[in-house]
């Protein structure tokens, strides 16, 4: 065995000691921190700063190993059972103490007590756990989630509020289906679904909201916001623009996503009257990054999610370290431990998330396909961060586009000229001609209805065409995507007008 064999790729989870200290507390804090995190190794007999192998006196090795084992078992609560072995490195003997991730968290030094004796690893160093980290470790220890926890003794919920959330989730799920067949499989969630997902808890005959219910409706958590900013250059010295989004977390997610799209480069292809927008970065990756932050962040952490646009990258920082025993290499491979189970259930139903654990691998794979630099994943100051790097050549949008791209300003000028050359009805009719013959009559009926009345709703389309809600939504969505109609308002109050 060599020193490289021990530290290869795992330097954040290893600590070196030149010798076994007389006071065990010197390394016991690290033992506790490893047990509260992803595990790790302490190697005795190697100089920390230089990695120079000094070795341990072989004659005393076994007695030293027994002393280390006893010290760890006696000093920590709950008891930590280390795996202590000998290893030969560069013909010298060292002692390797392997600490596995613990399941009875939080672990702490018995002599200091839980509040003062709990430690965690942050960026390769050992530090005392803050109060909110200690609370999350307590949740982990009893297999509970913050979002599925009863909000507060004063919190209450009415049947109308439950129905409004169910309606909103249903409508959002319909709007984000990628096919008509998928939309027909969508069901409206019920109170029983909210109970099983963890949005409600039942006590006696009454239902009470959990933190997840509040986050998705009347979000009053001060830390549950998304801060967005554009910076000049590659660091945070100079602000160009900044925004902070609050309200329910789904609205925040959509707003932050649109904010990034407004502040990165976009080119277009124009074919006749149709324009296809092509962004410099894959939009599905941007949305996935923000979605991961919203659903996987620690809502016990006092900080907000931060979305930053720099000259060379888009950066999303999510409060809270990787959950449980996860390591960076695990999430690259799609290994997944949910921190907020209720939100995962809801986001999966609403078509915001696709499959558990697939987000990060999909982002990495997509960037490789487009010739982008591989995204950077890191833990920093108790938070998780992902960087999506932009092309250094701003004229290049992606590998898949070989055609000459037009700038956003040129596209706007072209669009203005097209609008001046024809009125809205002619524009709608021209685009309808390009649609399938089967749908032609339906499109014309809707356009005629809007011309006569000014706008149309989903329910009015159902009555006009004698179709179901999902079919009406699909037809309206097609007209919006063809830039014939534009949608205004939200949820049940939404309506459609000629664009």
ABEGO torsion letter per residue (X at the ends): XBAAAAABGAAAABBBBABBBABAAAAAAAAAAAAABAEEBBBBGBBAAAGBBAEBBAAAAAAAAAAAAAAAAAABOBBBBBBBBBBBBGGBBBBBBBBBBBAAOBBBBAAAEAAAABBBBBGGBBBBBBAAAAAAAAAAAAGBBAAABBABAABBBBAAAAAAAAAAAAAAAAAABABAAAAAABBBBBAAAAAAAGABBBBEABBBBBAAAAAABBBABAABBBBBBBBBEABAABBABBBBBBEBAAAAAAAAAAAAAAABBBBBBBBEABBBBBBABBAAAAAAAAAAAAAABBAABABBBBBBBBAABBBBBBBEBBBEABBAAAAAAGBBBBABAAAAAAAAAAGABABBGAAAAAAAAAAAAAGBBBBBBBBBGGBBBBBBBBBABAABAEAABABBBBBAAAAAAAAAAAAAABBAAAAAAAAAAABBAAAAAAAAAAAAAAAAAGBBBAAAAAAAAGBBAAAAAAAAAAAAAAGABBBBEBEAABBBBBX
